[in-house]
Amino acid sequence: MLVLGIETSCDETGIALYHNKQGLLSHALYSQIRMHSEYGGVVPELASRDHIRRVLPLIKQVLTTAKLNLKDLDAIAYTQGPGLAGALLVGASIANALSFSLKIPAIGIHHLEGHLLSAMLSTHAPIFPFVALLVSGGHTQLMEVRGLGLYKLLGETLDDAAGEAFDKTAKLLGLGYPGGPALSELADTFYKFNKIERFKLPRPMLHSGDLNFSFSGLKTAVLTLAHKHELTQQTKAEIAFAFQKAMVDVLTEKSLAALAQTGLTQLVVAGGVGANRQLRNNLDYRAEKIRAVVFYPEFKFCTDNGAMIALAGLMRLQKLGIQNKPLKYSFTATPRWDLEML
Amino acid sequence: MRILAFDTSTQYCSAALWVDGRVLYREMLAGKRHTEFLLPMIQEMLADAGAVLTQLDGIAFGSGPGSFTGLRIACGVAQGIALGADLPVLGISTLEALAQQVGDGNVVTALDARMGEIYYATYIKFADNWQSVNPPILCSPRNAPPILGNNWIACGSGFDVYNEVLLDCYNGCISRVHGEFNPHAREITQLAAPRFLEGLGVDPATISPLYIRNKVALKENER
């Protein structure tokens, strides 16, 4: 079974081809980051306008790369939600119309289910059940994953998402938008040459007794620091280091607590913040001590991408039986959608 | 020649099939639920006509101006169908589709663009074609460009919402007003058919909506 995956939920157009036996055949990603950076954040209308220019050329590109054509497709998977309404509708409209003209099923996928399963795109892949830490610019959640569609929310952020906190802090330090990765780089470079921690930031909700997160206080603490001290390059690096350490500590402790609470021994870390090296090092180190294994998607599949949507679509269709998926051409996007509702 | 067209640029949803000059169509008030109705509407219409996608000569859609989301739904659906069925595509101006609804003569078209503005264009029928005198623009109803003569027919939701202001501007120039006219797939097929005949259809990967309103956010250095 060959599935075309279409992801357009935010500011990245991701298209991929996934085959049940041959795995990922090709994928393409167009990131709009540069366009939005002039605005200091994602402008939903501009994101939608860009997606509609990108999807078809990228579909042609992945087919050419895989030396396949449209007639080889068995199904189309697209991100139905959650995400930006206008952006989701672009992918949904193209996917369903293509399904209509090719007479093959289209299946709407939950964006976070895509992320949950993204580690399964790797050769070193987890098997159900596992705990998933979803950390991106839009989400911070710990999920218990018993099987496809069997998701239980263990805890989530009460305010900012982890990636959002990274980006906002980076902005405070004048590192541009989206500055999360730049902030990490600054922190890592600092740590390589200086082992002294000058600032100590709070670890919000570390001892809350549950698996929820809160990052807005941490952001405020950074703001206070930034006002108190002259922002020299050295000070910026020290704040960046202290901030990253606080984030990594909280994310690590809560993830380990989630493993302890569920009795599971596999942790999957997905989403853009899952690319953070300090987070990966810290989690690996701590997990090894309790004989747990941590799985990460490849760096290129940490951010939004079409491959995870194609894979989720394939798994869903295999579970349902593709012959049982009715050809139905009425569709909607679901900008707000709880993963537990699947 | 067989052309499929649809329009989702307003709260209405319409689809039409042109078969050698005969036009079948469907329409409904969709509100904001076009995605639920559009493809089933097309499917039913094609089935009733005994037509299949592979026998078509092209897909046309109301490319704008209009609701941004609506324009992208029509554009995306046109792209998807055309890609799968290997057909050429044409985007047709919703304002020109309004003029076509009037049929003949001199037509001033205006669609409500919200935020106190209208999408505006004027057309004159000349040798079976609409010549655009004023190509589509976005403006405040008060600043709508002047028109010459006294036999203009006005149409579109702009003349419904800003009726007094516009008729005041065009005092004596307008002989008839159709504020109730909305862009419709029926006229889109009529405008598209001769263009497909001329071979003007394009690759669906190259089409985009015509938004007109292009300044949708301020850059950081503009705030």
Chai-1 contact restraints between the chains, C-beta under 6 A:
chainA,res_idxA,chainB,res_idxB,connection_type,confidence,min_distance_angstrom,max_distance_angstrom,comment,restraint_id
A,E38,B,K219,contact,1.0,0.0,6.0,A-B,restraint_1
A,Y39,B,A217,contact,1.0,0.0,6.0,A-B,restraint_2
A,Y39,B,K219,contact,1.0,0.0,6.0,A-B,restraint_3
A,G40,B,E220,contact,1.0,0.0,6.0,A-B,restraint_4
A,V43,B,A217,contact,1.0,0.0,6.0,A-B,restraint_5
A,E45,B,V216,contact,1.0,0.0,6.0,A-B,restraint_6
A,I52,B,R72,contact,1.0,0.0,6.0,A-B,restraint_7
A,I52,B,C75,contact,1.0,0.0,6.0,A-B,restraint_8
A,L56,B,Q79,contact,1.0,0.0,6.0,A-B,restraint_9
A,L56,B,A205,contact,1.0,0.0,6.0,A-B,restraint_10
A,P57,B,A205,contact,1.0,0.0,6.0,A-B,restraint_11
A,G86,B,T69,contact,1.0,0.0,6.0,A-B,restraint_12
A,V90,B,R72,contact,1.0,0.0,6.0,A-B,restraint_13
A,V90,B,G76,contact,1.0,0.0,6.0,A-B,restraint_14
A,S93,B,I73,contact,1.0,0.0,6.0,A-B,restraint_15
A,S93,B,G76,contact,1.0,0.0,6.0,A-B,restraint_16
A,S93,B,V77,contact,1.0,0.0,6.0,A-B,restraint_17
A,I94,B,G76,contact,1.0,0.0,6.0,A-B,restraint_18
A,I94,B,Q79,contact,1.0,0.0,6.0,A-B,restraint_19
A,I94,B,G80,contact,1.0,0.0,6.0,A-B,restraint_20
A,A97,B,V77,contact,1.0,0.0,6.0,A-B,restraint_21
A,A97,B,G80,contact,1.0,0.0,6.0,A-B,restraint_22
A,A97,B,I81,contact,1.0,0.0,6.0,A-B,restraint_23
A,L98,B,G80,contact,1.0,0.0,6.0,A-B,restraint_24
A,L98,B,L83,contact,1.0,0.0,6.0,A-B,restraint_25
A,L98,B,G84,contact,1.0,0.0,6.0,A-B,restraint_26
A,F100,B,L39,contact,1.0,0.0,6.0,A-B,restraint_27
A,S101,B,L53,contact,1.0,0.0,6.0,A-B,restraint_28
A,S101,B,I81,contact,1.0,0.0,6.0,A-B,restraint_29
A,S101,B,G84,contact,1.0,0.0,6.0,A-B,restraint_30
A,S101,B,A85,contact,1.0,0.0,6.0,A-B,restraint_31
A,L102,B,G84,contact,1.0,0.0,6.0,A-B,restraint_32
A,Y329,B,L39,contact,1.0,0.0,6.0,A-B,restraint_33
A,Y329,B,P40,contact,1.0,0.0,6.0,A-B,restraint_34
A,Y329,B,Q43,contact,1.0,0.0,6.0,A-B,restraint_35
A,S330,B,E36,contact,1.0,0.0,6.0,A-B,restraint_36
A,S330,B,P40,contact,1.0,0.0,6.0,A-B,restraint_37
A,F331,B,T35,contact,1.0,0.0,6.0,A-B,restraint_38
A,T332,B,T35,contact,1.0,0.0,6.0,A-B,restraint_39
